[in-house]
Amino acid sequence: MDRTLEKAHSRLSASVHEEDYQTIGLLCREILISLGQSVFDRTIHTTADGTVPSETDGGRMIEGFLLHVASGGSNESVRKHARASLQLAVELQHKRTADFRAAALCLEATSSITNIIAILSGRRDPALP
């Protein structure tokens, strides 16, 4: 994921045309799929609607993970942020008028949810002495 995030940042700085910006959406979508695959455990995570996510359903995998580690009303905004990140990526990928701002916002949302999931999964916890 880190490599793909770096690639997306590099591509964003070099982007000029709508298709270039759409590619940022594709990369962000792929990052979110990889993110879901890295944290989703079919034995403990379930989705709100009970659907078992396919291997490429990053949205449902992230949802299942978040419903387990960030449940309850006080964490609804975190779950909404994750859904919005995926929605931005999918919309950007298909947006015929994609531009720098849309791509930059999409990439920022993707980076943010990647960091949030890393925190919630314990990957950012300080090392014990």
Protein Blocks (a to p, Z undefined) as FASTA:
>chain_A
ZZmmmmmmmmmmmpmbfklmmmmmmmmmmmmmmmmmmmpcfklpccfkopacdfklmmlm
mmmmmmmmmgcjklmmmmmmmmmmmmmmmmmmmmmkbcfklmmmmmmmmmmmmmmmmmmn
opmgccdZZ
